[in-house]
Amino acid sequence: MLIFSEYAVKKFIRCIEIQMTQENQPRDVKELTEEESQQLIRNLYLKATKYLADKGIVTNSVTAEDSRYLLPIVSVWKLNTLADGTLWVISGEVPCDHIPVKAAATAQEALRHFSMKWQLQAENIMQSSRGDETQVKFAQLLVKRAEGLHHLCNDEKLWK
């Protein structure tokens, strides 16, 4: 079971609350320029590799043709590592996470796997939270992000 420090959970919740507040505000929808898109892709990639580095996992290369992104919401990278084999790593407006590539053959399947994983983690957190409001909020946010991934996985227009 994944355990988070209270500080990490509060920080994540605050970031999500800010995002949710921004999501409820009318946005000026504009096309991203090529330069803006490339910068977002770089940032999502750096976020994914930093996440792995923080876990002591050294990235060797990326399999770009299998990796996918929906700017600026989510990216899923197929990353080759020096010691841990090939991993799917998710980053974006979601918690960074990783799974071994053997758990999912495609980026779409990887997103589905993350969605199910987060729903199970949220359920475990809810059962063990003992009324800790911070943990309950975090579990609820995991469920929302998992549901969002589930919708992306099932939108076949995105995967053609």
BANUVO-702091 format. One record per residue (C-alpha): chain; residue number from 1; x, z, y. Coordinates in Angstrom, 3 decimals. Each point is the difference from the previous one (the first is absolute). Layout:
% BANUVO-702091
<fike ch="A" i="NUM" east="X" up="Z" north="Y"/>
...
% end
This chain:
% BANUVO-702091
<fike ch="A" i="1" east="0.000" up="0.000" north="0.000"/>
<fike ch="A" i="2" east="1.257" up="-0.880" north="3.459"/>
<fike ch="A" i="3" east="0.385" up="3.046" north="2.285"/>
<fike ch="A" i="4" east="0.472" up="-0.341" north="3.748"/>
<fike ch="A" i="5" east="1.250" up="2.625" north="2.429"/>
<fike ch="A" i="6" east="-2.627" up="1.254" north="2.428"/>
<fike ch="A" i="7" east="2.017" up="-1.485" north="2.887"/>
<fike ch="A" i="8" east="0.110" up="-3.444" north="-1.636"/>
<fike ch="A" i="9" east="-3.715" up="0.081" north="-0.717"/>
<fike ch="A" i="10" east="-0.866" up="1.056" north="3.567"/>
<fike ch="A" i="11" east="2.280" up="-2.683" north="1.458"/>
<fike ch="A" i="12" east="-1.545" up="-2.690" north="-2.224"/>
<fike ch="A" i="13" east="-3.535" up="1.164" north="0.839"/>
<fike ch="A" i="14" east="0.786" up="-0.126" north="3.721"/>
<fike ch="A" i="15" east="1.341" up="-3.555" north="-0.321"/>
<fike ch="A" i="16" east="-3.098" up="-1.089" north="-1.910"/>
<fike ch="A" i="17" east="-2.313" up="1.738" north="2.496"/>
<fike ch="A" i="18" east="1.684" up="-1.943" north="2.803"/>
<fike ch="A" i="19" east="-0.375" up="-3.238" north="-1.981"/>
<fike ch="A" i="20" east="-3.649" up="0.752" north="-0.759"/>
<fike ch="A" i="21" east="-0.674" up="0.741" north="3.679"/>
<fike ch="A" i="22" east="1.645" up="-3.274" north="0.910"/>
<fike ch="A" i="23" east="-1.957" up="-1.799" north="-2.726"/>
<fike ch="A" i="24" east="-3.263" up="1.210" north="1.528"/>
<fike ch="A" i="25" east="0.960" up="-1.357" north="3.409"/>
<fike ch="A" i="26" east="-0.687" up="-3.612" north="0.910"/>
<fike ch="A" i="27" east="3.191" up="-1.974" north="-0.480"/>
<fike ch="A" i="28" east="1.147" up="-3.066" north="1.786"/>
<fike ch="A" i="29" east="0.416" up="-2.304" north="-2.965"/>
<fike ch="A" i="30" east="2.834" up="-2.416" north="0.526"/>
<fike ch="A" i="31" east="2.014" up="-2.260" north="-2.177"/>
<fike ch="A" i="32" east="3.476" up="1.265" north="-0.703"/>
<fike ch="A" i="33" east="2.816" up="-2.218" north="1.100"/>
<fike ch="A" i="34" east="2.520" up="-1.039" north="-2.636"/>
<fike ch="A" i="35" east="2.509" up="2.380" north="1.580"/>
<fike ch="A" i="36" east="-2.482" up="2.917" north="-0.090"/>
<fike ch="A" i="37" east="-0.857" up="-0.768" north="-3.629"/>
<fike ch="A" i="38" east="3.654" up="-0.111" north="-1.029"/>
<fike ch="A" i="39" east="0.674" up="3.295" north="1.793"/>
<fike ch="A" i="40" east="-2.945" up="1.666" north="-1.768"/>
<fike ch="A" i="41" east="1.191" up="-1.317" north="-3.361"/>
<fike ch="A" i="42" east="3.508" up="1.327" north="0.685"/>
<fike ch="A" i="43" east="-1.410" up="3.400" north="0.999"/>
<fike ch="A" i="44" east="-2.172" up="0.219" north="-3.128"/>
<fike ch="A" i="45" east="2.983" up="-0.952" north="-2.168"/>
<fike ch="A" i="46" east="2.238" up="2.561" north="1.724"/>
<fike ch="A" i="47" east="-2.667" up="2.667" north="-0.442"/>
<fike ch="A" i="48" east="-0.166" up="-0.770" north="-3.738"/>
<fike ch="A" i="49" east="3.770" up="0.028" north="-0.499"/>
<fike ch="A" i="50" east="0.395" up="3.189" north="2.080"/>
<fike ch="A" i="51" east="-2.646" up="1.657" north="-2.159"/>
<fike ch="A" i="52" east="2.004" up="-0.888" north="-3.120"/>
<fike ch="A" i="53" east="3.284" up="1.075" north="1.616"/>
<fike ch="A" i="54" east="-1.554" up="3.387" north="0.840"/>
<fike ch="A" i="55" east="-0.710" up="0.341" north="-3.732"/>
<fike ch="A" i="56" east="3.606" up="-0.912" north="-0.863"/>
<fike ch="A" i="57" east="-0.889" up="-3.503" north="-1.205"/>
<fike ch="A" i="58" east="2.316" up="-2.768" north="1.209"/>
<fike ch="A" i="59" east="-1.574" up="-3.415" north="0.543"/>
<fike ch="A" i="60" east="1.980" up="-3.008" north="-1.162"/>
<fike ch="A" i="61" east="-2.294" up="-2.920" north="0.915"/>
<fike ch="A" i="62" east="-3.594" up="-1.052" north="0.541"/>
<fike ch="A" i="63" east="-1.945" up="-2.535" north="-2.052"/>
<fike ch="A" i="64" east="-1.614" up="-1.611" north="3.021"/>
<fike ch="A" i="65" east="-2.118" up="-2.516" north="-1.920"/>
<fike ch="A" i="66" east="-1.853" up="2.846" north="-1.784"/>
<fike ch="A" i="67" east="-0.307" up="2.308" north="3.017"/>
<fike ch="A" i="68" east="-3.118" up="-0.100" north="2.190"/>
<fike ch="A" i="69" east="-1.111" up="1.331" north="3.372"/>
<fike ch="A" i="70" east="-3.151" up="0.150" north="2.077"/>
<fike ch="A" i="71" east="1.237" up="0.647" north="3.521"/>
<fike ch="A" i="72" east="0.045" up="2.664" north="1.308"/>
<fike ch="A" i="73" east="-2.018" up="1.888" north="-2.614"/>
<fike ch="A" i="74" east="1.954" up="-0.086" north="-3.219"/>
<fike ch="A" i="75" east="2.954" up="-1.513" north="-1.791"/>
<fike ch="A" i="76" east="0.978" up="0.153" north="-3.634"/>
<fike ch="A" i="77" east="3.602" up="-0.844" north="-0.785"/>
<fike ch="A" i="78" east="1.595" up="-0.819" north="-3.327"/>
<fike ch="A" i="79" east="3.378" up="1.652" north="0.449"/>
<fike ch="A" i="80" east="2.941" up="-0.092" north="-2.356"/>
<fike ch="A" i="81" east="2.004" up="3.212" north="-0.029"/>
<fike ch="A" i="82" east="3.491" up="0.819" north="-1.188"/>
<fike ch="A" i="83" east="-0.908" up="2.682" north="-2.548"/>
<fike ch="A" i="84" east="-3.786" up="0.185" north="-0.293"/>
<fike ch="A" i="85" east="-0.871" up="-3.588" north="-0.896"/>
<fike ch="A" i="86" east="-2.632" up="-1.964" north="1.860"/>
<fike ch="A" i="87" east="-2.694" up="1.852" north="1.938"/>
<fike ch="A" i="88" east="-3.163" up="-0.806" north="1.907"/>
<fike ch="A" i="89" east="0.115" up="1.839" north="3.342"/>
<fike ch="A" i="90" east="-2.960" up="0.271" north="2.363"/>
<fike ch="A" i="91" east="0.301" up="0.619" north="3.750"/>
<fike ch="A" i="92" east="-2.003" up="-0.529" north="3.163"/>
<fike ch="A" i="93" east="-2.987" up="1.987" north="1.266"/>
<fike ch="A" i="94" east="-0.008" up="1.716" north="-3.385"/>
<fike ch="A" i="95" east="2.274" up="2.605" north="-1.554"/>
<fike ch="A" i="96" east="3.205" up="-1.506" north="-1.341"/>
<fike ch="A" i="97" east="0.089" up="0.150" north="-3.766"/>
<fike ch="A" i="98" east="1.616" up="-1.760" north="-2.934"/>
<fike ch="A" i="99" east="-0.590" up="-0.843" north="-3.641"/>
<fike ch="A" i="100" east="2.113" up="-1.754" north="-2.628"/>
<fike ch="A" i="101" east="-0.637" up="-3.728" north="-0.205"/>
<fike ch="A" i="102" east="-1.018" up="0.383" north="-3.652"/>
<fike ch="A" i="103" east="-3.153" up="1.799" north="1.260"/>
<fike ch="A" i="104" east="-1.244" up="-3.162" north="1.740"/>
<fike ch="A" i="105" east="0.852" up="-3.657" north="-0.478"/>
<fike ch="A" i="106" east="-1.105" up="-1.187" north="3.459"/>
<fike ch="A" i="107" east="-0.320" up="1.351" north="3.532"/>
<fike ch="A" i="108" east="-3.783" up="0.027" north="-0.405"/>
<fike ch="A" i="109" east="0.276" up="2.094" north="-3.162"/>
<fike ch="A" i="110" east="2.495" up="2.298" north="1.757"/>
<fike ch="A" i="111" east="-2.492" up="0.658" north="2.813"/>
<fike ch="A" i="112" east="-2.670" up="0.725" north="-2.611"/>
<fike ch="A" i="113" east="2.384" up="2.403" north="-1.725"/>
<fike ch="A" i="114" east="0.789" up="1.818" north="3.288"/>
<fike ch="A" i="115" east="-3.733" up="0.253" north="0.699"/>
<fike ch="A" i="116" east="-0.704" up="1.646" north="-3.356"/>
<fike ch="A" i="117" east="3.105" up="2.196" north="0.258"/>
<fike ch="A" i="118" east="-1.033" up="1.319" north="3.411"/>
<fike ch="A" i="119" east="-3.552" up="0.679" north="-1.144"/>
<fike ch="A" i="120" east="1.350" up="2.054" north="-2.910"/>
<fike ch="A" i="121" east="2.455" up="1.811" north="2.280"/>
<fike ch="A" i="122" east="-2.821" up="0.775" north="2.426"/>
<fike ch="A" i="123" east="-2.111" up="1.401" north="-2.826"/>
<fike ch="A" i="124" east="2.903" up="2.184" north="-1.178"/>
<fike ch="A" i="125" east="0.586" up="1.242" north="3.547"/>
<fike ch="A" i="126" east="-3.707" up="0.795" north="0.443"/>
<fike ch="A" i="127" east="-0.092" up="1.960" north="-3.266"/>
<fike ch="A" i="128" east="3.143" up="1.993" north="0.791"/>
<fike ch="A" i="129" east="-0.437" up="0.434" north="3.777"/>
<fike ch="A" i="130" east="-1.854" up="3.325" north="-0.281"/>
<fike ch="A" i="131" east="-1.800" up="-0.723" north="3.247"/>
<fike ch="A" i="132" east="3.160" up="-0.881" north="1.955"/>
<fike ch="A" i="133" east="-1.491" up="-2.154" north="2.735"/>
<fike ch="A" i="134" east="3.251" up="-1.877" north="0.608"/>
<fike ch="A" i="135" east="0.247" up="-1.042" north="-3.638"/>
<fike ch="A" i="136" east="-3.707" up="-0.941" north="-0.088"/>
<fike ch="A" i="137" east="0.406" up="-2.216" north="3.089"/>
<fike ch="A" i="138" east="3.046" up="-1.648" north="-1.512"/>
<fike ch="A" i="139" east="-1.886" up="-0.684" north="-3.233"/>
<fike ch="A" i="140" east="-2.877" up="-1.528" north="1.964"/>
<fike ch="A" i="141" east="2.442" up="-2.266" north="1.839"/>
<fike ch="A" i="142" east="1.583" up="-1.074" north="-3.274"/>
<fike ch="A" i="143" east="-3.459" up="-0.938" north="-1.271"/>
<fike ch="A" i="144" east="-0.708" up="-2.068" north="3.136"/>
<fike ch="A" i="145" east="3.273" up="-1.876" north="-0.311"/>
<fike ch="A" i="146" east="-0.573" up="-0.495" north="-3.738"/>
<fike ch="A" i="147" east="-3.451" up="-1.429" north="0.692"/>
<fike ch="A" i="148" east="1.479" up="-2.356" north="2.586"/>
<fike ch="A" i="149" east="2.572" up="-1.231" north="-2.517"/>
<fike ch="A" i="150" east="-2.735" up="-0.438" north="-2.580"/>
<fike ch="A" i="151" east="-1.913" up="-2.294" north="2.381"/>
<fike ch="A" i="152" east="3.154" up="-2.018" north="0.685"/>
<fike ch="A" i="153" east="0.665" up="-0.372" north="-3.741"/>
<fike ch="A" i="154" east="-3.476" up="-1.322" north="-0.617"/>
<fike ch="A" i="155" east="-0.017" up="-2.472" north="2.905"/>
<fike ch="A" i="156" east="1.009" up="-3.118" north="-1.917"/>
<fike ch="A" i="157" east="0.318" up="-2.024" north="3.226"/>
<fike ch="A" i="158" east="3.153" up="1.975" north="0.760"/>
<fike ch="A" i="159" east="1.626" up="-0.821" north="-3.322"/>
<fike ch="A" i="160" east="-0.368" up="-3.788" north="-0.184"/>
% end
